[in-house]
């Protein structure tokens, strides 16, 4: 199974929709896993439509395969720029390759980095002042091991 061909087909197919491709994984025994996301959420119908598109694009007479189409879960690490863009203004956790974990609000991004606004740690009874204002911190993509959305209740 040609992974690159599937990625190209799906990227083109989803181009004018709110959906975007996160990953195509081809496992042993031709198990194909397609992971999609959307700026506004992924429905079961979205997964069914993508599944039907893939089924219609591949020839089972040439190669047998098992297909799974799923949405990127809420706790799935970001793997595309679009996932980062989707979470601008939202709480995220970044883990660096050095093991540092930083939580904050994703403020912006460009081709090489992201900017988080990190809330100050306030001690009990401490009053706000210039020494405990929110800070902005830039992280290079090359330094980010993992970035995830934070789910707060």
C-alpha positions, 0 to 999 in steps of 0.5 A: 500500500502506497502511503504517500499516494493515500496522503496526496489523495486525501489532502486533495480530497479534503482541501475545500472542506473544514476537515484536514488530514492528520496522519495516514498509517499503513500497518503490517497486513495492509491495515490502513489508519486514517486520522482526520481533524477539523477546526469545528470537530469531526462527526461520524458522518465525516469519518464515513465519507472519508472512508467511502472516498478511500474505499472508492479510490483503491482497488481491492482486486489489486490489494486487500486492505482493512481501513480505519478512519478516525478523528484525532482525539482530544488528548492526541499530540499535535502533529500538523500546523493546522492543529496548532492553528486550531488551538490558538487562544486555547490552553495547551501543554508543551513538553520539550525534549529536555523534559520541561512541561509548560502550560499556557495559552497558545498565542501565535505561531509561525513556520518555526515557533509557537508563543505561549502566554504563561500565567504567573504562579500566585502564592496565597494572599499575594496581590497582583503586581508587576513581578507576577504578570503573565509572560510570553514564551517562545518555543521552537518547533525543533525543541518541542517533543509534544504539544497537546490541548489541555482539557479543563473542567 
